[in-house]
Amino acid sequence: MMKKFIAILLTICTLALATACEHANTTINNNTTPNVHTQSTPTDNTSTNSIDDDILEWDVNEFTIVGEDGDNIPKMQYNDMKMDSQGNVYIAYITSEETFSLAKKGENGFSVLASGAVSERTLDIGLITETEEEKDKLYLPEPVNIMFDSHDVPYVMGYLNECMVVYKYDENAKALVQVSKHELSYKEGEEVYSHKNLQENFTVDEHFNAYFTVLHAPLIKTEIYIQPDYSRYVLEVIKYDVENNQFTSCFFDDVKNYCKLICTSEDGIVYICGSKIFPNGSVESAMELHTFEFLDNGSVIHKNVQTLAYSDVSDISAGAINMWLDENNNIYVYYNYNENFGMKTSKYIAIISNGEIIDTKPINKYLVDSKKRPIARPSRDWFYSEDGQLYFFEICNDKRNDIYIGKRDFSTGEITKLREILLPEKYMPYVFDIISDGNGGYHIAYLLESYKGICYFHLN
């Protein structure tokens, strides 16, 4: 009974912490360039006005609940939504400690195609008691992610028995069949490393390759506890080639914390942005942009492209919030930076072209009215660029049934509220998926506040 009480209490604390942080579990599919409204070179106001007019006419359509079995549905967790090249929408979600489901949208809502096996990562908490097995543990589900091959066959990647496993949907058998796995065990000499943040920054390129990262940290054991040494992270960057069913990975040490973001360009370059602590043990820190290029022979070329922020007095607490590419392969990085010994945090957007920072602008205003909604904290914004304007969704954590759509003039910093959309159901803050439909609208899915299902609708 005590263990269950502790687990419930820590789960509540974890959720509270997530809603207070702009980097909590928002899954807004921000890693690929939207395939609509993505021009980056200003021309005239015609296109911008057209986008504004389209947004003003948006409405909530095709509303449905995925998994509407009421009390028969276990507590759902992380979900992913993807669209194939034919416009078919899929959602994957975890339904229990041992299973996930893959559902496909049809004319009458979503139908579950098949289910697969997953495991939960265990996070040690508290002190060691009489035996190591008696330690209290907090169980946290890892995300599942969707990808496709060249024939639009869906695949799902998840965590199972210390491995990342890949399932392929077999149309004839009406089942998800495990086709590959990647072991996550990592040792350096006699040190054993734990893994965390599985499949963060998951993204796919147009060549049917999936990329994601895993952080590893050495385990420290004393007489009273075992815990990871978070000051000695090792970053594993992993590629999965869907067409050839092959994993490739590389390890990158001297990492303090890399943000949950990866985006890929047409030439197969993977960009990762995050904060780093220097190896001499000083408190100096920097936020850097790195590239990883996976070659056909299995080797990986790693380069440091740019230092976006640097401090010799305090750590960079949050690092990058969002990152995306436009159609010209310019990189946009939206990030936090601590100033005045960490007492003030400012936000910026940097544009990087050909490895050089060509512009940086402060971004410190939101659409949310702090006087009317004093406890609301906007989630990280999701941007796309058009004619010098940055369009974005703004989601707040005060559980009101609304989201905002706005635009920001990159040259002046001026923000304009275009729409407030009332949502059909109460949501769990920061657990959103938003993907372009390719025709000027968006598919949106989010976890219900009750954890009893996923709300989906088409905004167009």
C-alpha positions in Angstrom: 0.0 0.0 0.0 2.8 2.4 0.9 4.5 1.8 -2.4 1.4 2.5 -4.4 0.8 5.7 -2.4 4.4 6.8 -3.1 4.0 6.0 -6.8 0.7 8.0 -7.0 2.2 10.9 -5.1 5.3 11.1 -7.3 3.1 10.8 -10.4 1.1 13.8 -9.3 4.4 15.7 -8.6 5.8 14.8 -12.0 2.7 16.1 -13.7 2.8 19.3 -11.7 6.4 19.8 -12.7 5.7 19.1 -16.3 3.0 21.8 -16.5 5.4 24.3 -15.0 8.0 23.8 -17.6 8.0 24.8 -21.2 9.9 21.6 -22.1 7.5 19.1 -20.7 5.9 16.4 -22.9 4.6 18.6 -25.7 4.6 16.4 -28.8 3.8 18.9 -31.5 5.7 17.2 -34.3 7.9 20.3 -34.7 10.8 18.5 -36.2 9.9 18.5 -39.9 9.2 21.5 -42.1 5.4 21.9 -42.6 4.6 21.2 -46.3 2.2 24.2 -46.5 2.9 27.9 -46.2 6.7 27.6 -45.9 8.2 30.3 -48.0 10.9 32.2 -46.2 11.7 35.0 -48.6 9.5 38.1 -48.2 7.7 39.0 -51.5 4.6 41.0 -50.9 1.6 41.0 -48.5 -0.7 39.0 -50.8 0.4 35.6 -49.5 0.4 36.7 -45.9 -3.0 38.2 -46.1 -4.2 34.9 -47.7 -2.9 32.9 -44.8 -4.5 35.2 -42.3 -7.8 34.9 -44.1 -7.6 31.1 -44.2 -6.9 31.0 -40.4 -9.8 33.3 -39.7 -12.1 30.8 -41.4 -10.7 27.7 -39.6 -13.2 25.6 -37.8 -13.2 22.4 -35.8 -14.2 19.5 -38.0 -14.3 15.6 -37.8 -14.2 15.7 -34.0 -13.9 12.2 -32.5 -12.5 10.4 -29.4 -10.0 7.7 -30.0 -10.6 4.8 -27.6 -14.0 5.8 -26.3 -14.7 2.7 -24.1 -15.0 4.8 -20.9 -13.9 2.9 -17.8 -12.7 0.0 -19.9 -9.8 2.1 -21.2 -6.7 1.9 -19.0 -4.9 5.1 -18.3 -3.5 6.3 -21.6 -0.1 7.9 -22.0 2.1 9.2 -24.7 0.7 9.3 -28.2 2.0 10.1 -31.7 0.2 11.1 -34.8 1.5 10.9 -38.4 0.1 11.2 -41.9 1.2 9.1 -44.8 1.7 10.4 -48.4 -1.9 9.5 -49.2 -3.3 11.7 -46.4 -4.2 8.8 -44.1 -3.9 9.7 -40.4 -2.6 7.3 -37.8 -2.4 7.6 -34.0 -0.4 5.4 -31.7 -0.9 5.4 -28.0 0.0 3.4 -24.9 -2.9 1.8 -23.1 -1.2 -0.1 -20.3 2.1 -1.0 -18.8 2.5 -3.7 -21.4 0.7 -2.7 -24.6 0.2 0.0 -27.2 -2.3 0.4 -30.0 -2.1 1.7 -33.6 -5.3 3.3 -34.9 -6.2 4.6 -38.4 -8.7 7.3 -39.3 -11.5 6.4 -41.6 -14.8 7.9 -42.6 -16.4 7.1 -39.2 -13.5 8.0 -36.9 -10.5 5.9 -35.8 -10.3 2.1 -35.8 -7.6 0.2 -34.0 -5.6 -1.8 -36.5 -3.5 -3.8 -34.0 -1.6 -3.7 -30.7 2.0 -4.5 -29.7 4.1 -5.1 -26.6 6.0 -2.3 -24.8 7.8 -2.0 -21.5 8.0 0.8 -19.0 11.3 2.3 -17.9 11.8 2.1 -14.1 13.0 5.1 -12.3 14.6 4.4 -8.9 13.4 6.6 -6.0 14.1 6.7 -2.3 16.6 4.7 -0.3 17.7 1.1 -0.6 16.0 -1.0 2.1 17.0 -4.5 3.0 17.5 -5.7 -0.6 17.8 -3.8 -3.8 14.6 -5.5 -5.1 12.7 -3.8 -2.4 13.4 -0.3 -3.6 10.4 1.8 -4.4 10.1 2.5 -8.1 8.2 4.9 -10.2 7.1 3.4 -13.5 7.0 5.8 -16.5 5.9 4.8 -20.0 8.1 5.6 -22.9 6.7 7.1 -26.1 5.8 5.2 -29.2 6.4 6.7 -32.6 5.0 6.1 -36.1 6.9 6.0 -39.4 6.2 4.7 -43.0 8.1 2.9 -45.8 7.9 3.9 -49.5 4.6 1.9 -49.8 3.0 3.8 -46.9 3.1 0.7 -44.7 3.0 2.0 -41.1 5.7 1.0 -38.6 5.8 1.8 -34.9 8.9 2.1 -32.7 8.7 1.5 -28.9 10.7 0.4 -25.9 10.7 -3.2 -24.9 13.0 -5.1 -22.6 15.9 -2.7 -22.6 15.7 -2.3 -26.4 14.2 0.0 -29.0 12.0 -2.3 -31.1 10.3 -1.8 -34.5 6.9 -3.2 -35.4 5.6 -3.4 -39.0 1.9 -3.6 -39.7 1.0 -6.7 -41.6 -2.2 -6.0 -43.5 -2.8 -9.8 -44.2 -2.4 -10.9 -40.6 -4.0 -7.7 -39.2 -1.1 -7.6 -36.7 2.0 -5.6 -35.8 5.0 -7.8 -36.3 8.4 -7.1 -34.6 11.0 -6.7 -37.4 14.0 -5.1 -35.7 15.5 -4.1 -32.4 18.4 -1.9 -31.0 19.9 -2.8 -27.7 20.3 0.2 -25.3 22.8 -1.3 -22.9 25.9 0.8 -22.7 29.2 0.2 -20.8 32.4 2.1 -20.6 35.1 0.0 -18.9 33.6 -1.2 -15.7 30.9 1.5 -15.6 27.3 0.6 -16.4 25.2 3.4 -17.8 21.4 3.9 -17.5 19.3 5.3 -20.3 16.7 8.0 -20.2 14.7 10.2 -22.5 14.1 7.5 -25.0 13.1 8.5 -28.5 13.3 12.2 -27.7 13.5 14.3 -30.8 12.1 11.5 -32.9 11.8 12.7 -36.5 11.7 11.2 -40.0 13.1 12.4 -43.3 11.7 12.0 -46.8 14.0 9.1 -47.5 12.3 6.8 -44.9 14.9 7.2 -42.2 13.9 7.8 -38.6 16.2 9.6 -36.1 16.1 9.9 -32.4 18.3 10.3 -29.4 18.9 8.6 -26.1 20.8 10.0 -23.1 23.0 7.6 -21.0 24.4 8.3 -17.6 26.8 6.2 -15.4 25.2 4.6 -12.3 26.6 5.6 -8.9 26.1 3.1 -6.1 26.6 4.0 -2.4 25.4 2.2 0.7 22.1 4.0 0.7 21.2 4.6 -3.0 21.8 4.0 -6.6 21.4 6.9 -9.0 22.7 8.1 -12.4 25.5 10.7 -12.5 23.7 13.3 -14.5 26.9 15.4 -14.9 28.4 12.8 -17.2 25.8 12.2 -19.9 26.6 10.4 -23.1 24.3 11.2 -26.0 23.5 8.4 -28.4 22.2 9.6 -31.8 20.4 6.8 -33.6 19.2 6.3 -37.2 16.8 3.6 -38.3 16.6 2.9 -42.1 13.0 1.7 -42.6 13.6 0.5 -46.1 16.6 -1.6 -45.2 15.5 -2.4 -41.7 18.8 -1.3 -40.2 19.9 0.7 -37.1 23.0 2.9 -37.0 24.1 4.9 -33.9 27.0 7.0 -32.6 27.9 8.2 -29.1 28.8 11.8 -28.2 30.2 12.5 -24.7 30.8 15.8 -22.9 27.1 16.5 -22.8 25.2 18.2 -20.0 21.7 18.3 -21.6 20.6 18.2 -25.2 17.2 19.5 -25.9 14.4 17.3 -27.2 14.7 18.4 -30.8 16.0 17.0 -34.1 15.2 18.2 -37.6 16.6 16.8 -40.8 17.2 18.5 -44.1 16.8 17.0 -47.6 20.5 16.1 -47.7 20.2 13.8 -44.6 21.9 16.1 -42.1 20.6 15.8 -38.6 20.7 19.0 -36.5 20.7 18.9 -32.7 20.7 21.9 -30.4 21.2 22.0 -26.7 23.4 23.1 -23.8 26.8 21.8 -22.9 29.1 22.1 -19.9 32.8 22.3 -20.5 35.1 19.5 -19.5 37.4 21.5 -17.2 34.7 21.5 -14.6 34.0 25.2 -14.7 30.5 26.6 -14.6 30.9 28.0 -18.0 28.2 26.8 -20.4 27.2 27.2 -24.0 24.3 26.3 -26.2 25.4 24.8 -29.4 24.1 23.6 -32.7 25.6 20.3 -33.9 25.2 18.2 -37.1 25.4 14.5 -37.6 25.7 13.0 -41.1 25.2 9.2 -41.4 27.2 7.8 -44.3 26.3 4.7 -46.3 29.4 2.9 -45.0 28.0 3.1 -41.4 30.3 5.9 -40.2 29.0 9.2 -38.8 30.5 12.7 -39.4 29.9 15.0 -36.4 30.4 18.8 -36.6 29.8 21.7 -34.3 28.1 24.3 -36.4 27.5 27.3 -34.2 27.5 28.5 -30.6 24.2 30.3 -30.1 24.7 31.5 -26.5 27.5 31.5 -24.0 27.8 32.3 -20.4 30.8 32.3 -18.0 28.7 33.0 -14.9 25.7 30.6 -15.0 24.4 27.6 -16.7 21.9 27.9 -19.5 18.8 26.5 -17.8 16.4 25.8 -20.6 18.3 25.7 -23.8 16.4 25.4 -27.1 12.6 25.4 -27.1 12.0 24.7 -30.7 13.9 24.3 -33.9 12.8 23.9 -37.6 14.1 24.2 -41.2 12.5 26.2 -44.0 12.5 25.1 -47.6 15.8 26.8 -48.2 17.5 24.9 -45.4 17.7 27.9 -43.2 17.6 26.8 -39.5 15.4 28.6 -37.0 16.2 28.1 -33.3 13.9 29.4 -30.6 15.7 29.3 -27.3 16.0 30.5 -23.7 19.0 32.1 -22.2 19.7 33.0 -18.6 21.0 36.5 -17.8 22.1 38.3 -14.6 23.4 35.2 -12.9 20.3 33.3 -13.9 17.8 35.8 -12.4 16.3 36.7 -15.7 15.5 34.4 -18.6 15.1 35.8 -22.1 13.9 34.2 -25.3 15.4 34.6 -28.8 15.0 33.3 -32.3 18.2 32.8 -34.3 18.3 32.2 -38.1 21.3 30.2 -39.3 22.3 29.9 -43.0 25.2 27.9 -44.2 26.5 27.4 -40.7 26.4 31.1 -39.8 24.0 33.1 -37.7 22.5 35.7 -40.0 20.0 37.2 -37.5 18.9 37.0 -33.9 15.7 38.6 -32.4 14.4 38.7 -28.8 11.0 37.0 -28.4 9.5 37.8 -25.0 5.8 38.4 -25.7 2.9 35.9 -25.8 -0.8 36.2 -26.8 -2.0 35.1 -23.3 -3.3 37.9 -21.2 -1.5 37.5 -17.9 -4.1 39.8 -16.1 -7.0 37.7 -17.2 -5.3 34.4 -16.9 -2.6 34.9 -14.2 -1.7 31.3 -13.7 -1.5 30.4 -17.3 1.9 29.6 -18.8 2.0 29.2 -22.6 3.7 26.1 -23.9 6.5 26.3 -26.4 5.3 27.9 -29.6 5.1 26.0 -32.8 6.2 28.1 -35.7 6.2 28.0 -39.5 7.6 30.9 -41.6 5.9 32.8 -44.4 6.9 36.1 -45.9 8.8 37.3 -42.8 5.9 36.2 -40.5 6.2 33.4 -37.9 2.8 31.7 -37.4 2.3 29.7 -34.2 0.0 27.9 -31.9 0.0 28.9 -28.2 -1.3 26.3 -25.7 -1.7 27.2 -22.0 -1.5 25.0 -18.9 -4.5 26.3 -17.0 -6.7 23.6 -18.5 -9.1 26.0 -20.2 -10.6 24.6 -23.4 -8.8 26.9 -25.9 -5.7 27.4 -27.9 -4.5 30.5 -29.7 -3.2 31.0 -33.2 -1.0 34.1 -33.8 1.7 35.5 -36.0 4.8 37.4 -35.2 6.6 39.8 -37.5 10.2 38.8 -37.3 11.6 42.2 -38.3 9.6 44.2 -35.8 8.7 41.7 -33.1 5.1 42.7 -33.3 2.6 39.9 -32.5 -1.0 39.6 -33.7 -3.7 37.3 -32.3 -5.6 35.8 -35.2 -7.8 33.2 -33.6 -8.9 31.6 -30.3 -10.1 28.1 -30.9 -12.4 26.5 -28.4 -11.5 22.8 -28.0 -14.1 20.1 -27.9 -12.9 18.4 -24.7 -10.8 19.2 -21.6 -7.1 18.4 -22.2 -4.0 17.3 -20.4 -1.7 20.3 -20.8 1.3 19.9 -23.1 0.3 16.5 -24.5 -0.6 17.7 -28.0 0.1 16.6 -31.5 -0.3 19.1 -34.3 0.6 18.2 -37.9 -0.1 19.9 -41.3 -2.6 18.3 -43.6 -0.8 19.7 -46.6 -3.8 21.8 -47.7 -3.6 24.7 -45.3 -5.2 23.0 -42.3 -4.0 20.9 -39.4 -4.8 17.6 -37.7 -4.8 18.0 -33.9 -4.9 15.3 -31.2 -4.5 15.6 -27.5 -4.7 13.5 -24.4 -8.0 14.0 -22.4 -7.7 15.4 -18.9 -9.3 12.1 -17.7 -6.6 10.0 -19.4 -9.5 7.9 -20.8 -9.0 8.7 -24.5 -7.5 11.0 -27.1 -9.4 13.8 -28.7 -8.9 14.3 -32.4 -10.2 17.0 -34.8 -9.3 18.5 -38.1 -8.7 22.3 -38.1 -9.5 23.6 -41.6 
